[in-house]
Amino acid sequence: METAQVLLRGAGGLLAVLGTLWVCIRVVKARTGATGSTPVARLRVIARAQLGRHASVVSLDAGDRVLVLGVGEHGVRLLAEQPALPEVAPVTERIEVELAGATPSRGVTAESVPAPRSPLGGSLVDPATWRAVVSLARERTVRR
């Protein structure tokens, strides 16, 4: 009988503590206006360029904006911000265009038109730029 009383007192105390905690959480949520369904920001890494051992530049797609961030040993810093460009569907069909004065053999086709460049093309955060730097470094450091 004495063991049952100890167990009931322990369970009652635990329920009292959990009930008090639940009430406190409800009061804090009511005062701050917090809701259970907070919107989640969707971030997508577009490109990342390692600049050093502990430093890099990252471009993020943050919904309607593109953010360029500097990431270092001491934190993250916003370098640039611009509105996001709309998605462009790739050309999947062959297009032939006759130019005035051009011969039929010299028509412009989809293959002869260069592909649209990235908005980051030629900048430090463009992956193609870093691929070219790495290939140049590999070429210069190969022992012959």
N, C-alpha and C positions, 0 to 999 in steps of 0.2 A: 504494500500500500504506500509506503514511504517513497519507493522508487517511482511509482506512478505520479505522485505529487511533484516530485522533482522534475520529471519529464514534462508534465503539464505546465509547470512554472517556466521552464526553459523555452518551451514552444510558445507560450503566451508572451514572454519577453521578446522573443525573436519576431513574432507577428507585430508587436507594438513598435519595434524599431523599424521594421520594413514599412509599416503603415505610415509612420512619421516621415520616413524618407520619401515615400510616394507623395504625401501631401506637400512636402517642401518642393519637390520637383514641379508639381502642378502650379504652385504659387509663383515660382520663378518664371515658368513659361508664360503664365498669365501677365506678369508684370513686364516682361521683355517683349511680349508679342511674338514669341517664337512659336513656330508651328512644326509639326512632325515631318512635313514634306518640304524641305528646303530645296530650291533648284540646284542642280549639279552642273557646274561649268564643264563643257566638253572641250578638252585641249588635245591637239594633235601636233606632234613634232613634224615639221616640214623638212628641216635640215639641221644638221649639227656639225660644227667645224671645231676641231680641237686646235687651239692656238698654242698651248704649252702644256706643261705637266699638270697644272691645276687650273687652267683657264680654257674656256671654250665660248663659242657664240652659238646660240640656238635660235631658230626661227619657229614660232608656234602659230598654229591656226586656232584662234580663240573665237570661233563662231563668225561674227561679222567683222573681225579685225585680224590682222597679222602682226604679231609682236616679235621684235628682234631683241633678245636678251643676252647680256653678257654674264656668264657664270664664272665665278672665280672662287678662290679659297675663302674669301671673306664674305661671300654672299652673291645675290643675284641683282642685276641692275638693268633697267629698261633702257635700251639703246635707241630704238625707233618703234613707231607704231603707225600703221596705215590701214585703211579699209581693205577688206578682203576682195580679191578679184572674183568675178563670177566664174563658175566652172565652164570650160569650153569642151564641147564634145569633139573627139578626134575625127579626122577625115577618114572615112572608111571606103569611099568610092573614088574611082578615077574620074577626074574632071579634065576635059580638054577644052582649051580656049583658043580661038583664032584671033590673032592680033592683026590690026590693019597693016597691010604691007608685008606680013610674015608669010613664009611658005608653009604649006601643010606639015612638012617634016620638022619645022621649028616651033610647033605649037607648045604652049605651056601646059604641063601636066601637074598633077598633085605631087608626083615624085620630084619634080624639078623645083618646086616651091619649098623653101626651107620651113621646117616645123616651127610653130610659134614658140618663142623663148619664154622661159620662166620669168616671172616678175623680179626674181633675184639674180637673173643671168648676168654673169661677169662680176658679181660682187663677192665679198669674202665668204658669204654664207651659201654660195652656189656650189652644190656638190661637184659639178663639172670642173670648176676652178680648182678645187682641191684634188680631184683626180689627175688633172694636168700637172699640178705641183708635185704630187707623189710620183708620177711616172718620170718627171724630169729628175727628181732626186734619185730615183732608182737607176736611171740611166747614167747619172754622174758618179754614183758610188759603186757601180759594178766593177770588179777587178777583171782586167783583161790580160 
